[in-house]
C-alpha cells in the first residue's frame, strides 16, 4: 500500500524512475511513477526507503525537487492528448506521480509491428492530434524535451497520448555534475547537447516530432543530432521515401529536422497546418475528404 493506493506490479524501469500499476480506493487502475534515479540511489531488498550515498545526496534532492515541480506543472494540464497527472506526493523519502492508466500500445510497438507499411493518413492523423497536446504544453511555457515513439501511446481507439515529460531530467542535469543529460539520441535536437537552457524552445520539441515521424518510416531512430553536426549522414526523407509518400509530407519531416532551429517550423500550429495541407488538396474525395474535416476540427482552438 502507498498513500491509499494498492501497488499491483511494476510496469517499467528506467534510469530515472520506476512505474507501477496500482489501484485507488475505488479499484480504478492508475500508473504511479516513482522518482528513483539509478545513478544516485539504490533500494535494498525488503526496504521501501532509497539508499543514497552522502556524495549523491545533494543531487538526489535537487532532482527530487524538479520531479515534484514537474508533477505540479503537469497536474494543471488536462488535455486528451497528454498524460493526465491525477495526484503527486512525497513518501518514502522520494516523490510519486499518480497518472491515469491508459490501455493500448506505444507508437514504437505499432511501428515495429507494421514495419514499412504505415499509411500516410495514419501518420498525419496521429501527429496532428499529438500536436494539439503540445500546443497546450507550449501555451503554458513548458517543453516536453523527450518526444519519441516510445513516449507516444496509442489508446485502443487509436488516439495518441504524449507520455513521460523530460523537463525535470533536463533541469536536474544542469544542476548536477553526477547525472548526465538524459536525452534520447536520434530524437534530441542539436541544442539539447549544448546544455544551455536559453537555447531551448518550442523548436526543440519540433525537431523531436520530425525525428519521430522519420523513425516511423525507417522503423529505427535517425542519426543523432550531435553526429549530424560533425558529419551529416542522414538521408533526407524526401529522397529516401520518394514516390512512397507525398513529397509535401517528406519535406515537412525534413524541415522539422533542420540543424538550424531558425529553419524549422516556427510553431506547432504551423506544423499542424503543414500536415493538413495534403488533405486540403484532396478535399471532397471520398473518405479522404472526411479525414480532412477531422483535421480542420483538430486545428480549432
C-alpha positions as CSV (number, residue, x, y, z in Angstrom):
1,X,0.0,0.0,0.0
2,X,1.2,3.5,-0.8
3,X,-0.9,6.6,0.4
4,X,-4.1,4.7,-0.2
5,X,-3.0,3.1,-3.5
6,X,-2.5,-0.7,-3.8
7,X,0.6,-1.5,-5.8
8,X,-0.1,-4.4,-8.1
9,X,3.1,-4.8,-10.2
10,X,6.0,-3.0,-11.9
11,X,5.3,-1.8,-15.4
12,X,8.6,-0.3,-16.4
13,X,12.1,0.5,-15.0
14,X,14.3,3.3,-16.4
15,X,17.4,5.2,-15.4
16,X,15.3,7.9,-13.8
17,X,12.1,6.3,-12.4
18,X,10.1,3.2,-11.8
19,X,6.5,2.9,-13.0
20,X,3.9,0.7,-11.2
21,X,0.4,-0.4,-12.0
22,X,-1.7,0.4,-8.9
23,X,-5.4,0.7,-7.9
24,X,-7.0,3.5,-6.0
25,X,-9.6,3.1,-3.2
26,X,-12.4,2.7,-5.8
27,X,-10.5,-0.1,-7.6
28,X,-9.7,2.2,-10.6
29,X,-6.3,1.3,-12.2
30,X,-3.6,4.1,-12.2
31,X,0.0,4.3,-13.1
32,X,2.4,5.5,-10.4
33,X,5.8,6.9,-11.3
34,X,8.4,6.9,-8.6
35,X,11.5,9.2,-8.6
36,X,14.4,6.8,-8.2
37,X,17.4,7.6,-10.4
38,X,19.6,4.5,-10.6
39,X,22.8,6.5,-10.8
40,X,22.1,8.1,-7.4
41,X,20.0,5.7,-5.3
42,X,19.5,2.1,-4.6
43,X,16.8,0.2,-2.7
44,X,17.8,-2.8,-0.6
45,X,15.7,-5.9,-0.8
46,X,12.8,-5.6,1.7
47,X,13.2,-1.9,2.2
48,X,10.9,0.9,0.9
49,X,13.4,3.7,1.5
50,X,16.1,4.5,-1.0
51,X,19.8,4.2,0.0
52,X,21.8,7.3,-1.1
53,X,25.5,7.8,-0.7
54,X,26.4,11.1,1.0
55,X,28.2,12.4,-2.1
56,X,25.0,11.9,-4.1
57,X,22.5,13.3,-1.6
58,X,22.5,16.9,-2.9
59,X,22.0,15.8,-6.5
60,X,19.2,13.4,-5.4
61,X,17.4,16.1,-3.5
62,X,17.7,18.6,-6.4
63,X,16.3,16.1,-8.9
64,X,13.5,15.2,-6.5
65,X,12.6,18.9,-6.2
66,X,12.5,19.1,-10.0
67,X,10.4,15.9,-10.3
68,X,7.9,17.3,-7.8
69,X,7.7,20.6,-9.7
70,X,7.1,18.7,-12.9
71,X,4.2,16.9,-11.2
72,X,2.8,20.3,-10.0
73,X,3.0,21.7,-13.6
74,X,1.5,18.6,-15.3
75,X,-1.3,18.4,-12.8
76,X,-2.6,21.7,-14.3
77,X,-2.7,20.2,-17.8
78,X,-6.0,18.5,-18.8
79,X,-5.9,17.5,-22.5
80,X,-7.0,14.3,-24.2
81,X,-3.6,14.0,-25.9
82,X,-1.5,14.5,-22.8
83,X,-0.9,12.0,-20.0
84,X,-3.2,13.0,-17.1
85,X,-1.5,13.5,-13.7
86,X,-4.1,12.8,-11.0
87,X,-2.0,13.3,-7.9
88,X,1.6,13.8,-6.7
89,X,3.0,13.4,-3.2
90,X,6.1,12.8,-1.1
91,X,6.6,9.4,0.6
92,X,9.3,7.0,1.5
93,X,11.9,9.9,1.2
94,X,11.1,10.3,-2.5
95,X,8.3,11.6,-4.8
96,X,5.5,9.9,-6.7
97,X,3.3,10.9,-9.6
98,X,-0.1,9.3,-10.0
99,X,-1.2,9.2,-13.6
100,X,-4.3,8.0,-15.5
101,X,-3.7,4.4,-16.6
102,X,-4.1,4.1,-20.4
103,X,-4.7,0.8,-22.3
104,X,-3.1,0.4,-25.7
105,X,0.4,0.3,-27.1
106,X,3.2,2.6,-27.8
107,X,3.7,4.1,-31.2
108,X,7.1,2.3,-31.3
109,X,5.4,-1.0,-30.8
110,X,3.0,-0.2,-33.5
111,X,5.8,0.8,-35.9
112,X,7.7,-2.4,-35.3
113,X,4.5,-4.5,-35.9
114,X,3.7,-2.7,-39.2
115,X,7.3,-2.1,-40.3
116,X,7.4,-0.5,-43.7
117,X,3.7,-0.5,-44.1
118,X,2.5,2.7,-42.3
119,X,0.0,4.7,-44.3
120,X,0.5,8.4,-44.8
121,X,-3.0,9.2,-43.5
122,X,-2.2,7.3,-40.2
123,X,1.0,9.5,-39.7
124,X,-0.8,12.7,-40.5
125,X,-3.7,11.9,-38.1
126,X,-1.6,10.7,-35.2
127,X,0.9,13.5,-35.2
128,X,-1.6,16.3,-35.9
129,X,-3.6,15.1,-32.9
130,X,-0.5,14.9,-30.8
131,X,0.4,18.5,-31.7
132,X,-2.9,19.6,-30.2
133,X,-1.5,18.4,-26.9
134,X,1.9,20.0,-27.5
135,X,0.2,23.3,-28.3
136,X,-1.3,23.2,-24.8
137,X,2.1,22.4,-23.3
138,X,3.8,25.3,-25.1
139,X,1.0,27.7,-24.2
140,X,1.9,27.2,-20.6
141,X,5.6,27.9,-21.2
142,X,6.5,24.3,-20.8
143,X,8.5,22.0,-23.0
144,X,8.5,18.2,-23.3
145,X,12.1,17.6,-24.3
146,X,11.8,13.8,-24.7
147,X,9.4,13.2,-27.6
148,X,9.9,9.8,-29.3
149,X,7.8,6.9,-30.5
150,X,8.3,5.1,-27.2
151,X,6.7,8.1,-25.4
152,X,3.7,8.3,-27.7
153,X,1.0,6.0,-26.6
154,X,-1.9,4.9,-28.8
155,X,-5.1,4.2,-26.9
156,X,-7.1,1.2,-28.1
157,X,-9.3,3.7,-30.1
158,X,-6.2,4.9,-31.9
159,X,-5.9,8.4,-30.3
160,X,-2.4,9.3,-29.3
161,X,-1.3,10.4,-25.8
162,X,2.1,12.0,-25.0
163,X,3.9,10.4,-22.0
164,X,6.9,11.0,-19.8
165,X,7.9,14.6,-19.9
166,X,11.6,15.2,-19.8
167,X,11.7,18.7,-18.3
168,X,12.7,17.5,-14.8
169,X,15.5,15.4,-16.1
170,X,16.8,18.3,-18.1
171,X,16.8,20.6,-15.1
172,X,18.4,18.1,-12.9
173,X,21.2,17.5,-15.5
174,X,22.0,21.2,-15.5
175,X,22.3,21.4,-11.7
176,X,24.3,18.2,-11.1
177,X,27.7,17.0,-12.2
178,X,26.7,13.5,-11.3
179,X,23.9,13.0,-13.7
180,X,24.4,13.4,-17.4
181,X,21.6,14.9,-19.6
182,X,19.1,12.1,-20.2
183,X,18.0,12.9,-23.8
184,X,17.4,10.2,-26.3
185,X,20.0,10.1,-29.1
186,X,18.3,10.3,-32.5
187,X,15.4,12.4,-31.2
188,X,17.1,15.1,-29.2
189,X,17.6,18.4,-31.1
190,X,21.2,19.7,-31.6
191,X,20.7,22.5,-29.0
192,X,20.0,19.9,-26.3
193,X,23.6,18.7,-26.5
194,X,24.9,22.2,-25.6
195,X,23.5,22.4,-22.1
196,X,22.3,26.0,-22.5
197,X,18.7,26.4,-21.3
198,X,18.2,29.6,-23.2
199,X,18.8,27.7,-26.5
200,X,15.7,25.5,-25.9
201,X,12.2,26.3,-27.1
202,X,9.2,25.0,-29.0
203,X,11.6,24.5,-31.9
204,X,13.4,21.8,-29.8
205,X,10.2,19.7,-29.5
206,X,9.5,20.3,-33.2
207,X,12.8,18.7,-34.1
208,X,11.8,15.6,-32.0
209,X,8.4,15.5,-33.8
210,X,10.2,15.4,-37.1
211,X,12.6,12.7,-35.9
212,X,9.7,10.7,-34.6
213,X,8.0,10.8,-37.9
214,X,11.2,9.9,-39.6
215,X,11.6,6.9,-37.3
216,X,8.1,5.8,-38.1
217,X,9.1,5.5,-41.8
218,X,12.6,4.0,-41.1
219,X,11.5,1.7,-38.2
220,X,14.7,3.0,-36.4
221,X,15.9,6.2,-34.8
222,X,17.6,8.7,-37.2
223,X,21.3,9.7,-36.8
224,X,21.9,11.6,-33.5
225,X,22.0,15.3,-34.0
226,X,25.4,15.8,-32.4
227,X,26.8,13.4,-35.0
228,X,25.0,15.2,-37.8
229,X,26.7,18.5,-36.8
230,X,30.1,16.8,-37.4
231,X,29.2,14.7,-40.4
232,X,25.6,14.6,-41.6
233,X,24.9,11.1,-43.0
234,X,21.1,11.3,-42.6
235,X,19.4,10.6,-45.9
236,X,16.7,13.3,-46.4
237,X,13.2,11.8,-46.1
238,X,12.3,13.5,-49.5
239,X,14.9,11.3,-51.2
240,X,14.7,8.1,-49.1
241,X,11.0,7.6,-49.5
242,X,10.4,9.5,-52.8
243,X,7.4,8.0,-54.5
244,X,6.1,6.1,-51.5
245,X,4.8,9.1,-49.6
246,X,3.8,12.6,-50.8
247,X,6.7,15.0,-51.3
248,X,5.0,17.5,-49.1
249,X,4.9,15.2,-46.1
250,X,8.5,14.2,-46.6
251,X,9.7,17.8,-47.0
252,X,7.8,18.7,-43.8
253,X,9.7,16.0,-41.9
254,X,13.0,17.2,-43.3
255,X,12.0,20.8,-42.3
256,X,11.4,19.8,-38.7
257,X,14.9,18.2,-38.6
258,X,16.9,21.2,-39.7
259,X,20.1,21.6,-37.7
260,X,19.5,25.3,-37.5
261,X,16.4,25.9,-35.2
262,X,15.5,29.0,-37.2
263,X,14.9,26.9,-40.3
264,X,12.3,24.7,-38.6
265,X,8.6,25.4,-38.5
266,X,8.0,28.3,-36.1
267,X,5.2,26.8,-34.0
268,X,3.1,23.6,-33.5
269,X,0.2,25.4,-35.3
270,X,2.4,26.0,-38.4
271,X,3.4,22.3,-38.3
272,X,-0.2,21.2,-38.0
273,X,-1.2,23.3,-41.0
274,X,1.6,21.6,-43.0
275,X,0.3,18.2,-42.0
276,X,-3.2,19.2,-43.1
277,X,-2.0,20.6,-46.5
278,X,-2.3,17.4,-48.4
279,X,-5.8,17.0,-47.0
280,X,-6.8,20.4,-48.3
281,X,-5.8,19.3,-51.8
282,X,-7.9,16.2,-51.5
283,X,-11.0,17.8,-50.0
284,X,-14.2,16.2,-51.1
285,X,-12.6,13.0,-52.4
286,X,-14.5,10.3,-50.6
287,X,-13.2,9.2,-47.2
288,X,-10.1,11.4,-47.5
289,X,-12.4,14.5,-47.6
290,X,-13.9,13.3,-44.4
291,X,-10.5,12.9,-42.9
292,X,-9.7,16.4,-43.9
293,X,-12.7,17.7,-42.0
294,X,-11.5,15.9,-38.9
295,X,-8.2,17.7,-39.3
296,X,-10.0,21.0,-39.5
297,X,-11.8,20.2,-36.3
298,X,-8.4,19.2,-34.7
299,X,-6.9,22.6,-35.6
300,X,-9.6,24.5,-34.0
301,X,-8.7,26.1,-30.5
